[in-house]
Amino acid sequence: MGTSERKVHLNVFLRGAGHHAAAWRHPETTPERGFQFDYYKQLALTAERGLLDSVFMADGYVGTGRRLEPFTLLSALAAVTEHIGLIGTVGTTYNEPYHVARKFSSLDHISGGRAGWNIVTGHTDETAFNFGRESHLEHSKRYEYATEFVEVTKRLWDSWEEDAFIADKQSGVQIDAAKLHDIHFEGSVYKVRGHLNIPRPPQGYPVLVQAGSSDNGRELAAATAEVIFTAQPTLAEGQSFYADVKARLAKYGRTADELIVLPGLCPIVADTAAEAQDLEDQLNAYTEAEAAVERLSERFGVDLTGYPVDGPIPVHAFEEAKGIETVNGSKSRHQLILDLIRNEGLTFRQLINRLAGGRGHLTFTGTAIQLADVIEQWFRSRASDGFNVMPQLYPSGLERFVDKVVPELQNRGLFRTEYEGATLRENLGLKRPENRYRVIPAAR
């Protein structure tokens, strides 16, 4: 697909008061609304007004309560929206394929074909403890499980042929049993007979999304995903990642346009660059630097608390830090932070502000036209197919993006002026997967 035919794809990552670590303290935000449905309804309708492809809800099974459970929330949002895609995170390590297949099929039916599954493997031993396990599965083992998990789930969605549910009142036949298929899957991890107890999703499969940039994560994306969320803080790193993950597709019989690469983008947009910088300065002023240094110490397994917050980061201290090979959580995020420390000569406060504003994603502070320039540059230079938009403040950051940035992208011919179809797949330009169990009648 040539550049002239490509369009920017935009997902928005919904997150409480915003993606800046101190967003909840800013006067523009209302963190107390983070558990109220009307708040998320407002955000989803704003995103739909901006013709964005989808909204995304992350999830996890550990920590303090900062988010609603995605299936419940997205099902409710399906009833009050018409076009926008609804993507939710569900981890493979602490679920069963049958449950996940059934829930996503239900969400896809409820929404009329707008569901997407963000596939993650989870992280931290604390998660394992909540499920009665002694420790978290080792990184490569988690991805081995995830690959098999996704395969089982796809087979379960395929276990109903498209026209299995016939509801023929004359004959008294509701379901054509010949068009239901037990999958009889037996792998190294899962043994599932099937079939599913709900018809195939309207999209065939919900759109499959993968979030992870480690080597194992890239390989899982190349094998199974249709959208990948990634953290790439510079254009050069974005181009390198884009080329690498697209090059992996051929071994799985896939083409480059079958995987949409969406790096995270954390914007602060205002009418002038000075106003945008004021907003950033306000947010950074609310950031608790000392607490952030303690979290860095915990992440890297080395005590950093004795160094001046406004002094340079002692690179030698990280020679004692945990190596990437010992990390059993998010390897790619660990490496990204190490690279920032080693390559940019930051002070602790500068690093903390950088991470507070984007957690390693691309950050931007400026005007709508300036942000449109950045988006166009990444898009045209094959560093991305669009962005996973992560406003640092909600709801104002999303409103500014929709009201100021989207029209500028439309003026440049880079973004849609109306939705292309009724399903998330159609709006993303992704083909509907064939059903592997469909019996094609023999030609006469």
N, C-alpha and C positions, 0 to 999 in steps of 0.2 A: 504494500500500500504506500503510495507516494505521500510526501509531506503535504501536498496540496489537498489530498483527500482525507488526511488524518484530522481528527478533532481532539481537542484536549478533554480528558476525562477528569472529573472532580468528585471525590467522595469527601464527606465531612465527618470527622471523628467527634462524636458527642461526648463531652466530659464535664459534668458539673458546672462549676463557675468559670472554667477555662483551662487551657493547657499550661499556663504559667504556674509554677509551684506555689506562688503567692497570690494567685488570682482571687482566691476566696476572701482575701483581706482587702481587696480594692473596693472603693466606694461604688463603682459601676455594677458590681456583681451582687447576686442574692443567693449565697450558698445554701441557705435554708430551703430553697426551692428544689434542691437537687434530688429530692425523693418525691416530687409532685408531678403527676402525669401532665398537667396543663403546661408545665415548663417545657417538657420534651416535645409536646405537641406544637408549641410555639416555635421551637427550634426546627422541627421537621418541616413544618409548613413554610418557614422562611427559606430553608434549603430547597424545597420544592418550587417555591416562587422563583428562585434563582436557577431552576432547571438543572440542578446538580444531579449526578447519577444516583447517589445513594447516601444514606446516613449509616454510621457504623457505631456499634456499642461494643466496647471491650469487656472482658470479664476475667475473674480469677476466683480462687477458692481459699484465699488467705488474706489476712490484714484487716484493717478497720473498714467499716462499711462506708464506701464512698460512691457506690453505684448500684442501680437496680439490676435485677436479673434480666438478661437480654431477651429471652423468649417471651416473658410476660410483657415487657415494655414494647417490643417490636410488634407483637400481636395486637396490642392496643393501638399503636401508631398506624398499623395497616388499615384500621377501620376509619381513620380520620384523614388519610392521604390517598392520592389516586395514582401517582406516577413514580414517586421516589423509591429507589431500592432500599431494602432493609437488611443490613448485614450484622450478624452477631457472632461473637467469639464463643466457640465451644471447644474445650481441650480434649485431646484423645486419650491422655494417660489415665484420667479419672472418670471415664464414661464408658458406655458400651455402644457398639455400632447400631444395634437395633433401636435403642432409645433415641439416638441422635438422628437416624434415618427417619423415624416416625415423627419426631418433633419438627424437623425441617420440612418434611413433606407437608405437615399440617400448616406451618407458617406460609409455605408457598401457595397452598390452596386458599388460605384465608386472605392473602394479599393479592391474589390473582397473578401470581408469577413474579413476585418482586423480592424473593428471599435470597440471601447470600450467607455462606458459612465461612467464617474466618477460622482456619485450622491452626491450632497451636498445640504444643506438647506440654506446656506448663513449666514451672520452675520452682525451685526451693524445696528443701526438706520440710519446711513448715506446712506446705500444701499436703505432702504425704502424710504428715501426722494427723491431719483432719480427716483422712480416709483410712485410718487404722493401719498405716504402713510405717515401717521402721525408717525408711529413707526414700528419697526421690530416685526414680530410675536414672541410670547414667545417660548422658546426652545422646550418644549414637544409638543406644538401645531404644530411647524414646522415639527417635525418628524411624527406627525399624518397625516399632509398634504402630506408629502413625501411618506409615505407608500401607500396612495391612489393614488398619482400621478404615482408611478411606476407601480402599478397594472393596471391603465388605459392605460398606454403606452404599456405594454406587450400585453394587449388585442387588442390594435390597430395593433401591429405587427402581431398578430395572425389572424386579420380580413381577410387576404388573405390566402387561402390555397395555397400550394406550386405550384400546376399546374393550378391555376386560369387563368394565362396569357398563352393562347394557340396559338394565332396568326395563326389560320387555314385559309390559303388563299383560299383553295378549298370551304369551307363552308361559308367563309366570316365572321367567328366568331373570334373576337380578344380576348375577355375576357369571360370566362365562369361565368356568373352572379350567378349561383347556388353555386359557390365556393367563393363568397364574403359574408361576414357576418357583419351586423351592430351589434355593441357590446351592445348597449342600457344599458350603465353603469349609475347607479344612486347611488351615495354615499353621505356621509355627506358633502363633499366639491365639488366634481365634478359631472357633469351630461353631458355625452358624448354619442352621438348616434353612431358615426363611420359610415362606415368603413374608413380605411385609403385610400388615393388616390395614393398609390405607393405599388408595390408588397412587400411581406414579405422579410426582409433582408436575404442575403445569409447565415448568421449564425443562422437564426431563430430569435435570439435577438443579438444585439451587446453584447459583454461581459460586464456584469454589475459590476461596481466597486463602492466601498463606502469608503469615507475618513472621519473618525471620530471615536473617541475612548471613548466617554461618554457612559453611560449605554444605552441611547436611540440609539446612533450610533451603538453600538454593536448589539443591538436587530434588528435594520434595516438591518445590514449586515447579520445576521443569517437568517433573513426571505427572503432577496432578492438578496444579493450580491454574486458574484463569486470570486471576489478579494477584499481584504480590505487593504488600505493604512493606516498605523498607525505610531505613534511616540512612541518608547520605547527605552529609552537611555541606559538601562543595560540589561544584559542577564537574570537576575532574573525577571525583569519586562516584558521582552519579553516572557519568559516562562509562566508567570502568565496570560498575555493577551491571548496568543495562546491557552492555556488550556480553558480559560473562553469562548472565542468566539466559539471555536470548540464544546464545550459542549452544546451550545445553539442551535445547528443545528438540533438535534434529534426532538425537539418539532415541527419543520416544515417539518418533514419527509425527512431530508437531512442527508448525510453522511459527515464525516470529509474531504474527498478529494474533496468535491464540493465547498469548500471555500479556496482560496489561501491567506495566510497571508504574507504581504510584509511590514515590518517595513522600515522606512526611514534610509538610510545609507549615511552619508556625508563624503566622503573620500578625503584625500590629500595623493597622492602616488608619491614616487620618488625612485630612484635607491638605496638610503641609507636612513636610519631613520633620520640622521642628515640633509640631504637635504630636506626631507619632513618637518621636524621641522622648518627649515629656511623659507619655504613657509608659514607655519602657522604663524610664528612670523611676517612675512611681512604683511600678511593679517590683523592680529590683530593690527598692528601698524597704519593701515589706518582706524581703527574703531573709531568712535567719541563717546567716553564714556559718556560725559555729556549729549548729545542728547539722548543716549540710556536710561540713568537714567530717563530723563523726560518722555520717552515713558512708562517705567515701572510704574512711578507715575500715569500716565494717566490710564494704564491698571488696576491697583489695587486700584485706588481711594484714594491714600495716598501720601503726599508730601515726596519724598525721596531725593530731590535735595540738602538738607543741609548737607548730610553726606559725608565724604571723599570717593572719588572713589576707593582708594586703601585700605580703611579700611574695617573691617568686616561688613557684612550686619546685621543691627539691627533687629533681628527676632521679637522683641516686636513691631516694627513699623507695622508689618503685622497683628497684632492683631486688628488694626483699618481698615485693608483692607476689600474690598468687599469679602464676603463669596462666595463659589462656587455656592450656591443656588441662588444667585442674578445675576450671570453671564448669559447674554442672547446671548453671542457670542459663541466662541469655549471653552466650559467648560473643555474639556480634556487638552487643551494646558494651560489654566489658572492653572489647578491643577498640571500639570507637573512642571511648573515654581515654584509654591509654594513648592512642594516637594523638588526641588533642593535647595531652600533657607533654608528650615527647616532641611534638612538632611545632607548637605555637608559642612556647615561652610565656604561658599565662601565669598570672597570680592566682591564688586560691579563689579570691573574690570574683575575678574574671571568669574562671572556670565554672564556679557555682552559678553565676548569672547566666552563662551560656547554657548550662544544663537546666537551670530553672525555666528558661524561656523555651527550650525545645527538646531537652533530654537527648541531645545528639542529632536531632533532625535539623533540616535547613530552617534557619530563622530569618525573618525579614522585618524591618522597621522602615516605614516610608509612606509614600502616596500610592494611590491605586494605579496610576500610570507606571510608576517605577516597579510595582509588583507585577503588573502585566508584562513589562519588559523581561523580568526574571523568568516568569512562567514561559514566555515565548522562547527565550534563549534555551532553557532546559529542554523544551519540547522539540524545537527545531534541530538541536544538536544531539538528539538521541541520548539524552540523559534521563528522560522520563516520557511516559505517555500521558502525563497529567500529574495530579497531586492528591494526596490524602491530606486535606486541609484541616489544620489543627489550630483554630483561633486561640490566642492567648487569653482572651476575655470572652465570656458568654453573658448575655446574648449579643452585646454590642459588636463584638468582633466579627461574628457571622453576618450580622446585618450590614456592616460596612463592606464586607467581602461581596455579598450578594448585590448590594445597591451601587457599588462603585467599581469593583474589579470585574465582575461578570459582564457588565455592559461594554467595558473596554475590550475584553477578550472577544466579544461578539462583533464589535466594530472592526476588529482585525481579521474576522473570518475564522477564528480559532475555536469558537465554542458555539454550540447549538443555539437556535432561536426557538425551537420547540422540541418536545420529546419525539424521538424517532419511532417508538413502538410502545406496546403496552407492558412488556416485561423488562426486567433488569437486563437479561441477556440481549434483548433487541436494542436497548439503549446503549449497551456496551459494545455492540457489534460482534457478539459471540454467537457461534452456531449452537443449535440445540443438539445435545448428544443423542446418538442413535441408541435404541434399546437392544442390548446384546441378545436378549431372549426372544425378540420378535420373530415369529415364523412367517417367512415370505412365501405365499402360495406359489406352487410350481406353475410355470407358463404352460398353457394348453396348446 
